[in-house]
Amino acid sequence: MINSAVELAAAIRAKEVSPVEVADCYLDRIAELDPKFNAFCFRADDEVRTAAKAAADAVLRCSPEELPPFHGVPLPIKDLVHVQGWPTTYGSLATDRSPQPKPDPIVRRFTEAGFLPLGKTTTSEFGAVPFTESEAQGISRNPWDPDRTPGGSSSGAGVAVIAGMAPVAHAEDGGGSIRIPASCTGLVGLKSTRGLVTNAVVEVEGFATSGVVSRTLADTAAALDVLTRHDPGAWWSQPTPTRSLAGALAVEAPPGLRIGVLTASLIDGITVDPACLTAVGKTLRALEEAGHQIVDKPLPLPKSEELLSTFLKVWNVASAGVPVVDPDRIEPHNRAQREAAKSVDSWTYAESVHQTQVFSRRIVEAFVDNFDLLVTPTMAGLPPKIGAWRESGNPVVAAYPMGVFTSLFNVTGQPAISLPLHHDEASGLPVGVQLVAAPWREDLLLQVSRTLEQALPWTDRRPPLH
């Protein structure tokens, strides 16, 4: 099985493999493995096979140059965005199951690039916490250790790719939901600059964006290239970039970059696991060996309680827009979140949005003055055990160690990537490292990530099921 979406697309264009064979391969893999790991919440196998047959016919009719870049490559969609004719449940029993009349712009861009929707992947209810253990979609399990979470809220996306049920998968990130499952499952996950990839609406005051999880930087760069188009219907959208990220990835990183480091938890009381610190240490040594300079300067971060309080006010209110038909079936933590949102008056909400922008400007300006890149752990700990959140009784509080390093950069809008640069021998689990760049510097982020991919390769690692 070819595990790279870029290589798979090339094989299809060269007629080395048929889109029908590819679809059958992944559908068989899903049938075999998904009952154990629970990556998919909706399947439409007959539609997938029909679309694959049409893609195979197009290969015979068209020259390779006429085919879109990912022609015939299957890609599952997270159950927070619409695919025409399929339901969108938002991971909840409280929502409507009717087929959607039209696709989300993200899905339209994917299909115009040649991707075939493979089904819908599991997510926590409303994407509110970074693991899927829900009443609507059950428990999604980590193929490295089925007693552990694969992270989230793009839980099924991470499981599908690392278990070989898909070559690449759509994911969304509002507080870490691309980077966290990438860290938990040993994948690449890049959250792009605010506004680079547009959804149907501006989600969570611009904290959230779509992207993918994948095995390789090449897949991530090429997939983002098809998403980063000017969107005239969006509230804000940059012009279509003149230079592709895939092209930028082929260029060597500039020498002598200033590398900042952040390893202390942004939330008081959270201890960073030694395995996560080891991963950061390995990364810094590799960057120093590549000729870059480690800079010991702090970011002007707000106090932990101030940052958390402000973030949660915006998150709770802005996340409450999911269409619900039966409020009594919302899970308890999300009912509490919606009640908390109702208690925030419009003046306080406006102040909180303003304050996040003040925080963001202060942090980004200091970042640009002092660093080219920042290195942090992706998470403060290893993937938690299934059900571990019940010890606190509150899944949102249990999520803090998972999102403590990622959510800050949803507020600042900076591009950030999780790379699977370390594997913890004691637990047998992957450990991600997060790299952060200045806004609109996805090119630099990918170039330095490429340096690390060569120094600390990860693509041959497979969970035990392989």
VEXKERO-855914 format. One record per residue (C-alpha): residue in three letters; x, y, z. Coordinates in pm, whole numbers, plus 50000, padded with zeros to 5 digits. Layout:
<sites>
alaXYZ...
</sites>
This chain:
<sites>
met500005000050000ile501305034849909asn500935056450220ser501625090450065ala498715108449900val501085126649663glu502685093749552leu499285077149522ala498025105349298ala501125101649080ala500575064049050ile496955069748944arg497975095348678ala500625070948550lys497965043148531glu500005021748767val496945017548987ser493245023948928pro491095046649149val488765016649181glu491564994849321val492555022949556ala488995028049685asp488494990549732cys491774988049920tyr490855015250170leu487235003750207asp488474968650285arg490924982850535ile488135002550703ala485944971750722glu488784952550886leu490074978151135asp487375003551209pro485354980851442lys488394981151673phe489475017651649asn486285036951553ala487585062651307phe484455065351091cys480995076751196phe479435076350847arg480165054550547ala478735055050196asp480765027150033asp478585024249723glu478935061649654val482695059349703arg482945030649455thr480765049249203ala482945080249231ala486075058649197lys484705042848879ala484055077448733ala487595087748830ala488985056548662asp487075064548343ala488525099848348val492055085748369leu491425066848046arg489945097247870cys492335124447983ser496025130947966pro497855131948303glu498205169748272glu494415173748245leu493725156148574pro493525175648902pro496425170849146phe494765144949371his492605127749112gly491115095649253val492705098449600pro490285090449887leu490015115350173pro487645113050473ile485905144350602lys485545153650969asp481945153151090leu481845190751150val481545201650785his478975193850518val479285168850236gln476395170949991gly473925142650045trp475485131550375pro474415140750729thr476495163350952thr475895153851316tyr478655174751480gly479315143951691ser476025148351875leu472725130751934ala471075165051955thr471455174451588asp469525167851268arg470525137351061ser469085149750731pro471315148650423gln472985182050357pro471865200450041lys475295214349949pro478945209950048asp481055232150267pro483535253150064ile486345232350214val484835200450074arg484255217049738arg487945226349717phe488965190949804thr486715175449540glu487755200549274ala491335189749346gly490325153949266phe489885139549616leu487075114249663pro485175118249995leu485715085050173gly483235089050459lys483025110350772thr485345107551069thr484545108451439thr484795139451653ser483915149052007glu480505165352039phe480745199651868gly484535194551857ala484655208152211val487255185252371pro490415168552235phe489225132452252thr486185113452128glu484355094252399ser480835105052319glu477275092952346ala476745097851973gln479935083151827gly481365061152099ile485065058252181ser487805063851923arg490975044852014asn494645050351943pro496185023351719trp499465026351913asp497605016152229pro493825010252212asp493515019352579arg494665054852496thr492935083252317pro494075093051966gly493485129352062gly490995151951895ser488735166851823ser489855153651483ser490015119451648gly488865097951359ala491055116851113gly494205107951304val493145071851353ala492225067350987val495605079050858ile497915062151108ala496005029251078gly496205030050698met492445034750646ala493125066650448pro496225082750296val495345117450431ala492325131550618his490545164650659ala490825179551008glu489845211851185asp491665231051458gly490085256351696gly492335250351998gly494675222851879ser492375198051705ile494755191851414arg497995192451613ile496815172351915pro495695141151721ala498835144451509ser500905142751828cys498885114051977thr499035092451664gly502445101251520leu501395122651223val502055156751072gly499435182951156leu499665219251045lys497295246951156ser497675275250907thr497645312850957arg494285328251041gly492455335450716leu494695315050487val492105286850465thr488495298650478asn485475278950598ala481835286650519val481825311350810val484475326251037glu484505301051321val485205309951686glu486245345851607gly488915333051369phe490495308551614ala489455278551399thr490615266851058ser490615235750838gly493565215150721val494705178950713val496605152750907ser499055131950706arg502145110250726thr504435133750533leu505235170350495ala504825166750119asp501195155650163thr500445183550408ala501965210350184ala500235198049868ala496865194450042leu497085229650183asp497875242549835val494435231749717leu492765248350019thr494545281950008arg492565298349731his491055332849741asp487465330149862pro485395360149747gly482485350249973ala484525349750292trp484605378450541trp488335380350487ser490495361050245gln493935368050106pro494555365549730thr495495330949609pro499205326549691thr501525330149394arg503955304449533ser502905269449632leu503725254649969ala504795222649794gly507285243749598ala508495261149914leu509085227350075ala511665219449808val513765249749910glu516365247250188ala515605266150507pro517615298450546pro520695294350766gly521145308751113leu517495311451216arg516635324151565ile514855296051751gly512875303852066val511815277852322leu508745275052542thr508475244452768ala506755258053080ser502995252653095leu500915283453023ile498385271653282asp499425270253646gly499445235853803ile500125215853486thr503415196653483val505065188553151asp505865151453110pro509585142853081ala508935125252748cys507655158052602leu510715176652730thr512965149652583ala511265154452247val511895191952257gly515545186052357lys516115162852060thr514555188651829leu516715217151957arg519895196651918ala518955188251559leu518285225051483glu521585235751638glu523405209451432ala521705224151124gly523265257951206his520395275751379gln520675296451698ile518685289152016val517475322152164asp516715324652535lys514015351552540pro510505349552686leu507245358452517pro505115385152692leu502375360752790pro499405371552999lys498825355853337ser497525320453317glu494115327653473glu493655358853259leu494435340752934leu492265310753021ser489305331553136thr489345353152825phe489795323752588leu486935304052745lys484495333452730val485085336752356trp485175299052300asn481965291952493val479905318752319ala481345315051969ser481025277051983ala477345278252071gly476165282751712val475865245751626pro472285239051504val470515217251763val467085201151731asp466905183652069pro468765203252341asp467985176452601arg470355152652421ile473395175352440glu476115159952656pro476515174353008his479795192952952asn478425210252644arg475165218552820ala477295234853090gln479255253352823arg476085266452663glu474775277753001ala478085295053067ala477765312352731lys474295325352822ser475725341253135val478195362152931asp476505394752835ser477245410852500trp479425438052656thr481615412552835tyr481875391752519ala482945421852313glu485535430452580ser486865394652570val487185395052190his488985428252215gln491285414552484thr492265384252276gln493305408152000val495365428352246phe497055396552371ser497645385252013arg499255417551896arg501575419152197ile502695382952155val503115383551777glu505045416351776ala507455402552038phe507705369851844val508665387551521asp511225409351702asn512955380151877phe512355347351688asp512045332051346leu510535300451495leu509395288551836val509675252451959thr507285238652223pro505905204752320thr502695198452129met501045185452447ala502075186452812gly501725148652843leu501365115652662pro497975105752517pro495675100152817lys494035067152894ile490495062252769gly488135075253037ala490855093953227trp488795125853209arg486245110353445glu488715114153732ser488235151853716gly484545148253634asn484945175453371pro486255167353022val487045203952955val489365206153257ala490905172653164ala491655187152821tyr493885215052951pro497165194952949met496425184452591gly495745219452459val497885241352683phe500595247052418thr498385246652109ser495465269552191leu497615300752237phe498405300551865asn494745298151771val494395331351954thr497435347151786gly496525331951449gln500095320451382pro500885289551176ala501905260051391ile502805224151308ser503095192551517leu505815168551404pro506215132451531leu509875137151620his510085114251923his508865079852024asp508705072252396glu510245037952455ala508625032952796ser505065037352671gly505555029052304leu503735061252213pro504595089051967val505385123552107gly504845154751899val506855186851896gln505215219551793leu506955245151573val505425279951542ala506235306751284ala505245342851225pro501935348351042trp501995338650673arg505315320050709glu504045285050641asp506895282950390leu509535287150659leu507675263850892leu507665236550628gln511285242050528val512555238150884ser510215208750934arg511825192850629thr515235196950794leu513875178651098glu512185151750885gln515615143650743ala517435145251079leu514795126751285pro512795106151031trp509405092451130thr507645079250821asp508735042950872arg507195040851220arg503995020451229pro501685010951516pro501544973951611leu498644966251377his501054969251084
</sites>
